[in-house]
């Protein structure tokens, strides 16, 4: 098997790959991989997610075999473990790619140069959706198709959409890609109808390899435009062309035709949630570092505790601090932050904790309805959030178990007690769940 230590063999492989891949590809897919030392002849690699593992095996199996050899069964002597993510881990930096020059028949690809995977800060509420986006970018049309990303305003949906476009632009140069907002699609259709060039528009959209569409919710209540989009959608999907769509709501909550909703639910529907406090701190420090602004850790936490609904507001806070501190030649302190950003600070109104408030908080966090939490549905997607709500009710309220359980659609007190015991055990070993519950408690107790 291996004639060298795993670390030495992997280092040689990396040196070989770095010469034949772009800087962005190497930074995204290879730099995060670590060798786990051991006595076995099998190379054990720690990868940040399953998409990196699949990318490595799908694209570099022959190269790996050349360096490592193969077992008698033909398998590579490699095993993988998925790393636990740290929200505050600094992102990998890479040099910007050269601008893409579109062909004469293709309109310019309008992408925000700051919206790349390297500049997207990962945390517990967006880790999966980022991994899914990276998987789609690496293997268009072969991972999740369509990929539907939904979440609130300013949480990073457009960022990931443009990051996919930027990655494809650099690493799949032959693919024809178009990134457009729903409003631009509607305007494009209107212009072509007016100019009697609708067939030309249809040919263009149906010839794409990748279509990225932002804010599909603006297609609601526009039946004629919806029909044309749905036809385009079906044409591309039938050709195994990649489609990525963003929205402020999941497909099932959009006022669109059942036909289009069903099409959008074919692939992967991924939710991007509000970042937890650790992720917000990482975002603030990353933005500050890019601007050359020194932001002490305690000040970053102070800001993150008071601005929590919107990543764009965090960026706006850094911009304002940067302008002030450079103009006044001062350091960033809590006093400066309080004076300069107080109107941006968010304060949840003090409210009495009730089962109804708990249900609202949990329903928002897990993207389910309050009626589902009170209902009889026992699917995992509903039952688990319901157990979390029961756990919070017992933890935060002093009412009897009988009274609390009756507020959950007539459940028994033994059901509530079982839920409380289960979640109590999970919280001790599930960091993501613990952070979610801590966030719910803060929202309820403020």
C-alpha positions, -999 to +999 in steps of 0.1 A: +000+000+000+015+033+011+053+034+009+054+067+029+035+081+058+000+093+050+010+129+056+039+127+031+018+110+005-010+135+008+014+164+007+029+151-026-006+147-040-015+183-030+016+197-046+007+179-078-030+191-077-020+227-069-001+229-102-030+217-123-060+234-107-070+271-103-064+290-071-101+291-063-106+254-069-077+245-047-088+268-019-124+255-020-119+218-024-084+208-013-070+233+013-097+224+039-089+187+038-067+174+067-049+141+072-058+123+105-026+105+116-028+068+124-009+035+122-031+021+094-020+019+058-053+035+050-052+073+044-078+089+067-089+123+055-110+148+074-133+167+050-156+197+058-186+181+042-198+152+020-196+174-011-158+177-008-155+140-005-177+134-036-158+160-056-125+144-047-135+109-056-155+119-088-128+141-103-095+128-090-099+090-085-073+082-111-048+106-097-053+093-062-048+058-074-015+068-090-002+081-057-018+056-033-023+025-053-054+004-048-065-025-027-070-060-041-107-052-045-099-021-066-109+003-039-087+033-029-071+029+005-088+060+018-115+066+045-132+099+053-146+116+084-167+147+083-153+176+104-173+195+129-177+231+117-165+261+137-185+292+130-156+315+138-131+298+115-117+324+091-126+319+055-100+308+030-088+337+009-081+334-028-070+357-055-098+372-076-104+356-110-101+374-143-134+388-156-153+365-179-158+377-214-192+366-227-197+355-263-214+379-287-247+359-284-246+358-246-254+389-224-229+398-197-230+378-166-239+402-138-224+389-106-214+408-074-176+402-072-179+402-034-203+373-034-181+342-035-179+310-015-147+323+002-165+354+015-196+334+028-193+329+065-205+295+076-225+287+107-250+262+121-279+278+103-264+279+068-238+252+067-259+227+048-272+251+023-237+264+015-225+228+011-254+221-013-246+252-033-209+242-035-220+207-047-242+222-074-214+245-085-189+216-087-212+193-106-239+213-124-270+192-133-257+162-113-261+170-077-294+187-068-316+199-096-333+222-091-318+237-059-343+259-042-329+282-015-353+301+008-350+323+038-355+358+051-341+391+038-304+397+040-294+362+051-272+352+021-295+337-006-283+361-033-247+357-021-249+319-026-266+323-060-238+346-072-211+324-056-224+295-077-222+317-108-186+328-100-174+293-094-189+280-126-176+310-145-140+302-134-141+264-134-166+254-161-158+280-187-176+262-216-209+262-198-235+288-208-248+305-176-273+332-169-280+349-136-312+370-134-337+384-109-374+374-114-381+411-122-355+411-149-370+379-164-404+396-165-390+427-181-371+406-206-403+388-216-422+421-219-395+436-241-393+406-264-431+405-267-431+442-276-403+436-302-419+404-315-387+385-307-402+360-282-388+331-302-353+345-299-357+348-261-370+312-259-341+299-278-317+317-256-331+305-223-336+270-235-299+268-246-285+276-212-265+251-192-272+269-159-300+293-149-298+312-117-330+330-107-333+353-077-365+362-058-390+339-075-417+352-051-421+382-074-436+358-100-467+354-078-501+365-093-485+369-128-500+340-146-488+347-181-452+352-170-454+322-147-464+300-176-434+311-197-411+306-168-425+271-161-421+261-198-385+273-196-380+255-164-393+222-178-372+225-210-340+229-190-347+202-165-356+177-192-321+184-207-304+179-173-295+216-172-289+231-137-315+255-122-310+273-089-338+295-075-340+317-044-371+329-025-382+344+008-406+314+013-405+276+005-424+266-027-454+253-008-461+288+007-459+306-027-490+317-045-480+299-077-495+271-098-494+236-084-475+227-116-447+251-109-446+244-072-442+207-079-414+213-104-395+234-078-398+207-052-383+181-075-348+186-063-335+200-030-354+227-010-329+242+015-336+267+042-311+294+052-318+306+087-308+336+108-271+333+119-264+325+155-243+349+176-210+331+169-216+333+132-226+370+134-193+377+153-174+359+125-192+379+099-184+412+116-147+403+120-144+392+084-160+423+071-138+445+094-106+426+084-113+432+047-116+469+054-085+471+076-106+479+106-095+465+140-126+451+157-119+437+192-136+404+201-157+419+229-169+447+207-179+423+180-199+403+205-215+435+217-226+444+182-238+408+174-259+408+205-278+439+194-280+433+156-293+399+149-319+398+121-300+407+090-265+401+077-267+433+056-272+454+087-240+438+101-221+449+070-237+484+073-226+486+109-190+478+099-190+503+070-203+530+094-177+522+120-149+521+094-158+555+080-160+571+115-129+556+129-107+565+099-121+600+097-117+606+135-086+585+139-101+566+168-103+530+179-135+509+179-148+507+215-182+498+230-188+535+237-182+544+200-204+516+189-232+526+213-230+562+201-227+555+164-250+524+159-277+528+186-304+534+160-295+500+143-298+481+176-327+457+178-346+452+210-373+425+213-402+438+233-405+424+268-433+399+269-448+373+292-437+338+282-466+318+270-471+285+251-484+306+222-451+326+221-431+294+224-450+279+195-444+310+174-407+310+181-403+273+174-425+275+143-403+302+129-370+285+138-380+252+121-401+266+093-433+248+102-468+262+111-482+266+146-512+244+136-488+216+127-472+218+161-506+216+178-518+189+154-515+151+153-489+148+125-461+125+136-436+129+108-401+138+119-403+172+104-432+181+127-427+158+157-392+170+165-401+208+166-431+199+187-409+182+212-386+212+213-416+234+220-428+211+248-392+211+263-392+249+263-426+251+279-415+229+308-382+247+311-395+283+310-430+281+325-443+272+360-477+258+350-486+222+357-477+195+332-514+188+326-521+225+318-490+228+296-497+196+276-533+206+270-520+237+251-504+214+225-537+202+210-548+181+239-516+161+244-512+142+276-487+152+303-468+120+298-462+130+262-448+163+273-426+147+299-413+122+273-405+151+250-387+171+277-365+141+287-356+134+250-346+170+242-328+173+275-306+144+265-301+156+230-291+191+241-261+177+260-245+162+228-260+182+199-243+217+197-266+228+169-297+220+188-283+237+220-276+269+201-311+268+186-327+264+220-305+291+235-316+315+207-352+306+213-348+313+250-332+347+244-360+357+220-386+346+245-370+362+276-361+396+262 
